Amino acid sequence: MRDPYSRVLKFSVLFFLFFWEACRKYRIDEFVHKFPEECRFVERGIASWYGPSFHGKKTASGDVYDMYSYTAAHPTLPFGSYLKVINLDNKLEVFVTVNDRGPFVDSRIIDLSFAAAKSLDMVEKGTANVDIYLCGKIDNVVSLQLGAFLDKSRAYSLLNEVKDLCDAFVTMEGKFYKVLCAPMPIKKAKSVRKMLEAKGYKVFERRR
């Protein structure tokens, strides 16, 4: 006959180990701050961009449109919404703030500023297939830049190094492919930056 106390003890040990592992994983995930878990998928469709002819004019929100800022026009999302836009054709990503209404073409779901479109490498083509995620409001968030390269392959090499340390992505600014950690609350960014610098990465904080 088996000792019932040994069975209880064995069960208690297994339960403790399971609970400890779950808590440890939660703390690690909380520290690394996987930002997409805080972003909600909104829609998939075609993005376009608008630029010079609207530059300097008022948007629907009352802001003056600046084609060199990272903004977007969306038909329904509240002004100030912070969006993650992924170009499905090349996997480039950008974060934008909604400050205008549009586009006014049935087949399109978002109009991006020139700067945002350039980051997604879609200026020449004019449109791109995209996924849109809603990440809340822009207040009190920062992103961390880990590198800027003329060589696309070097940017993606760095991306592969750090993708498990933060929610890293590659975006284009001018001629540069930049590797960034997705925007996160300021307090969390300080922890993530400290962790990355301890591993030898040079980190530059960006606010926009």
Legacy VTK file of the C-alpha trace (Angstrom):
# vtk DataFile Version 3.0
C-alpha trace
ASCII
DATASET POLYDATA
POINTS 208 float
0.000 0.000 0.000
1.367 3.416 -0.966
1.948 6.035 1.658
-0.748 8.749 1.089
1.508 11.377 2.654
4.234 10.789 0.043
1.678 11.269 -2.734
0.540 14.557 -1.180
4.135 15.695 -0.778
4.940 14.806 -4.395
1.878 16.689 -5.636
2.785 19.723 -3.504
6.329 19.812 -4.888
5.102 19.559 -8.481
2.528 22.282 -7.883
5.174 24.558 -6.351
7.537 24.034 -9.286
4.763 24.770 -11.789
3.707 27.894 -9.874
7.307 29.133 -9.547
7.970 28.651 -13.271
4.771 30.506 -14.177
5.693 33.407 -11.895
9.251 33.484 -13.240
8.029 33.572 -16.841
5.555 36.342 -16.027
8.267 38.450 -14.391
10.602 37.960 -17.354
7.875 38.850 -19.854
6.932 41.864 -17.742
10.551 43.038 -17.685
11.164 42.494 -21.399
7.834 44.199 -22.115
6.546 42.496 -25.231
4.704 45.536 -26.533
2.480 43.734 -29.100
0.596 42.183 -26.166
-0.559 45.728 -25.431
-1.508 46.363 -29.059
-4.797 45.160 -30.499
-5.184 44.126 -34.127
-7.590 46.478 -35.892
-7.675 45.643 -39.582
-5.833 44.547 -42.709
-6.012 46.339 -46.032
-4.400 48.855 -48.356
-2.525 51.913 -47.094
-1.793 55.010 -49.160
0.025 58.246 -48.329
-0.453 61.966 -48.807
2.140 64.707 -48.874
3.162 67.991 -50.537
-0.254 69.314 -51.580
-1.528 69.029 -47.970
1.656 70.108 -46.184
1.017 73.059 -43.863
-2.767 72.767 -44.039
-5.061 72.007 -41.108
-6.115 68.422 -40.503
-9.529 67.298 -39.266
-8.190 67.328 -35.700
-7.093 70.946 -36.003
-3.385 70.077 -36.130
-1.329 71.446 -38.992
-0.329 68.622 -41.306
3.419 68.060 -41.365
4.411 65.555 -44.022
7.693 64.942 -42.161
5.960 63.863 -38.933
4.747 60.344 -38.196
0.998 60.766 -38.490
-1.945 59.206 -40.290
-5.516 59.770 -41.385
-8.061 57.103 -40.427
-11.834 57.072 -41.032
-12.982 56.207 -37.493
-10.222 55.775 -34.884
-10.081 58.590 -32.285
-7.610 61.412 -32.762
-4.462 60.749 -30.762
-4.676 56.985 -31.264
-1.227 55.431 -31.510
-0.984 52.825 -34.267
1.521 50.222 -35.298
1.458 49.761 -39.089
3.196 46.785 -40.690
3.934 46.667 -44.406
3.059 43.067 -45.283
5.009 43.283 -48.540
8.409 43.882 -46.901
7.786 43.515 -43.101
8.887 47.083 -42.336
7.018 48.738 -39.452
6.225 52.254 -38.273
4.288 53.876 -35.418
1.989 56.795 -36.185
-0.524 59.044 -34.441
-3.996 59.561 -35.916
-4.653 63.293 -36.415
-6.756 63.384 -39.584
-9.678 61.729 -41.366
-9.415 59.705 -44.542
-8.639 58.109 -46.888
-11.630 58.830 -49.082
-11.098 55.904 -51.430
-13.223 52.836 -50.671
-10.464 50.270 -51.133
-8.025 51.954 -48.696
-8.016 51.844 -44.895
-5.390 54.421 -43.867
-3.541 57.433 -45.290
0.006 57.822 -43.996
2.195 60.897 -43.878
5.167 61.069 -46.231
7.574 60.272 -43.370
5.583 57.214 -42.316
5.250 56.008 -45.912
8.997 56.409 -46.413
9.624 54.318 -43.304
7.564 51.550 -44.888
9.368 51.997 -48.241
6.090 52.564 -50.080
6.498 56.118 -51.385
7.393 55.151 -54.935
4.707 52.459 -55.223
2.090 54.672 -53.568
0.239 51.925 -51.721
1.021 48.883 -49.602
-0.767 45.962 -47.986
-0.705 46.586 -44.247
-1.824 45.367 -40.857
-2.904 48.013 -38.330
-2.638 47.594 -34.562
-4.056 49.995 -31.997
-1.537 50.616 -29.201
-3.423 53.175 -27.116
-2.483 56.829 -26.810
0.874 58.436 -27.574
1.248 60.120 -24.165
4.224 59.093 -22.031
5.783 56.512 -24.331
9.264 56.301 -25.823
11.039 53.993 -28.231
14.648 52.817 -28.064
16.942 52.958 -31.090
19.657 50.316 -31.286
21.246 51.054 -34.636
21.075 52.834 -38.000
22.548 51.303 -41.145
22.841 52.056 -44.837
23.159 48.304 -45.374
19.783 46.593 -44.958
21.369 43.227 -44.153
23.254 44.680 -41.174
20.007 46.090 -39.783
18.300 42.707 -40.003
21.341 41.020 -38.497
21.022 43.271 -35.436
17.268 42.682 -35.405
17.840 38.927 -35.127
20.216 39.525 -32.202
17.803 41.596 -30.145
14.355 40.321 -31.123
14.150 38.202 -27.957
15.235 41.116 -25.745
12.559 43.590 -26.811
9.865 43.940 -29.468
12.374 45.051 -32.100
11.578 46.048 -35.658
13.226 47.695 -38.673
12.007 50.931 -40.201
13.387 53.292 -42.867
14.249 56.936 -42.214
15.929 58.717 -45.083
18.561 56.343 -46.433
18.921 54.504 -43.145
17.451 51.231 -41.941
16.928 51.759 -38.224
16.479 49.074 -35.586
14.090 50.122 -32.816
12.416 48.638 -29.776
8.703 49.341 -30.056
7.348 52.273 -28.021
6.731 51.549 -24.362
5.929 53.448 -21.155
8.816 55.602 -19.932
9.310 53.646 -16.708
9.487 50.356 -18.606
11.846 51.858 -21.192
14.353 52.703 -18.458
14.441 49.061 -17.350
14.737 47.717 -20.881
17.442 50.247 -21.756
19.454 49.290 -18.661
19.165 45.619 -19.599
20.265 46.221 -23.215
23.195 48.433 -22.226
24.330 45.780 -19.744
24.539 43.408 -22.714
26.751 45.842 -24.611
24.239 47.517 -26.925
24.323 51.267 -27.527
20.826 52.606 -26.940
19.355 55.940 -27.972
16.009 57.063 -26.529
13.499 58.568 -28.950
10.291 60.439 -28.230
7.782 61.349 -30.883
LINES 1 209
208 0 1 2 3 4 5 6 7 8 9 10 11 12 13 14 15 16 17 18 19 20 21 22 23 24 25 26 27 28 29 30 31 32 33 34 35 36 37 38 39 40 41 42 43 44 45 46 47 48 49 50 51 52 53 54 55 56 57 58 59 60 61 62 63 64 65 66 67 68 69 70 71 72 73 74 75 76 77 78 79 80 81 82 83 84 85 86 87 88 89 90 91 92 93 94 95 96 97 98 99 100 101 102 103 104 105 106 107 108 109 110 111 112 113 114 115 116 117 118 119 120 121 122 123 124 125 126 127 128 129 130 131 132 133 134 135 136 137 138 139 140 141 142 143 144 145 146 147 148 149 150 151 152 153 154 155 156 157 158 159 160 161 162 163 164 165 166 167 168 169 170 171 172 173 174 175 176 177 178 179 180 181 182 183 184 185 186 187 188 189 190 191 192 193 194 195 196 197 198 199 200 201 202 203 204 205 206 207
